[in-house]
Amino acid sequence: MSGTPLAAGGMDALIMERAARKAAERARVKAQAAAKEANERAELWELRCKDTGRSLKWFKAEYRRYKELHEQAQINNNIYAD
């Protein structure tokens, strides 16, 4: 019996090994894309802050206020819909 995967575990072992390698490659590519997108998003926020003269903290607070108002409007709409 030789030491090759085909002789040791048959064709299933080769298929599983190949699937594992493909999954690892997909995960690596996905992680790289996520990191690239995060960098681009950070650059856009930095430019937006420079253009408007506002801080990132201000934008986050503004978004929180918007989200709270939106949630309150949904609650009110649900109350009146009944």
C-alpha positions as CSV (number, residue, x, y, z in Angstrom):
1,M,0.0,0.0,0.0
2,S,1.5,3.3,-1.0
3,G,1.3,6.6,1.0
4,T,-0.9,8.5,-1.5
5,P,-4.3,9.8,-0.5
6,L,-5.9,7.7,-3.2
7,A,-4.5,4.5,-1.8
8,A,-5.1,5.5,1.8
9,G,-8.7,6.7,1.7
10,G,-9.8,6.4,-1.9
11,M,-11.4,9.0,-4.1
12,D,-13.5,10.4,-1.2
13,A,-10.4,11.6,0.6
14,L,-9.2,13.4,-2.5
15,I,-12.6,15.0,-3.0
16,M,-12.8,16.1,0.7
17,E,-9.2,17.5,0.6
18,R,-9.9,19.5,-2.6
19,A,-13.2,20.8,-1.1
20,A,-11.3,21.9,2.1
21,R,-8.7,23.7,0.0
22,K,-11.4,25.5,-2.1
23,A,-13.2,26.5,1.1
24,A,-10.0,27.9,2.6
25,E,-9.3,29.8,-0.5
26,R,-12.8,31.3,-0.7
27,A,-12.5,32.3,3.0
28,R,-9.2,34.0,2.4
29,V,-10.5,35.9,-0.7
30,K,-13.6,36.9,1.3
31,A,-11.5,38.2,4.2
32,Q,-9.3,40.2,1.8
33,A,-12.4,41.7,0.1
34,A,-13.9,42.7,3.5
35,A,-10.6,44.3,4.6
36,K,-10.4,46.3,1.3
37,E,-14.1,47.4,1.7
38,A,-13.5,48.5,5.3
39,N,-10.5,50.6,4.2
40,E,-12.4,52.2,1.4
41,R,-15.3,52.9,3.7
42,A,-13.0,54.5,6.3
43,E,-11.5,56.7,3.5
44,L,-14.9,57.8,2.4
45,W,-15.9,58.8,6.0
46,E,-12.6,60.7,6.4
47,L,-13.4,62.6,3.2
48,R,-17.0,63.2,4.2
49,C,-15.8,64.6,7.5
50,K,-13.3,66.9,5.9
51,D,-15.8,68.1,3.3
52,T,-18.5,68.9,5.8
53,G,-16.3,70.1,8.7
54,R,-18.1,67.6,11.0
55,S,-16.6,64.8,13.1
56,L,-17.3,61.1,12.8
57,K,-18.8,61.4,16.3
58,W,-21.3,64.0,15.0
59,F,-22.4,61.7,12.1
60,K,-22.8,58.7,14.5
61,A,-25.0,60.9,16.8
62,E,-27.0,62.1,13.9
63,Y,-27.6,58.6,12.7
64,R,-28.7,57.5,16.2
65,R,-31.2,60.4,16.2
66,Y,-32.5,59.4,12.8
67,K,-32.8,55.7,13.8
68,E,-34.7,56.6,17.0
69,L,-37.1,58.8,15.1
70,H,-37.6,56.1,12.5
71,E,-38.3,53.5,15.1
72,Q,-40.7,55.8,16.9
73,A,-42.6,56.5,13.6
74,Q,-42.9,52.7,13.0
75,I,-44.3,52.2,16.5
76,N,-46.8,55.0,16.0
77,N,-47.8,53.6,12.6
78,N,-48.3,50.2,14.2
79,I,-50.5,51.7,16.9
80,Y,-52.7,53.5,14.5
81,A,-52.9,50.6,12.0
82,D,-54.8,48.4,14.6
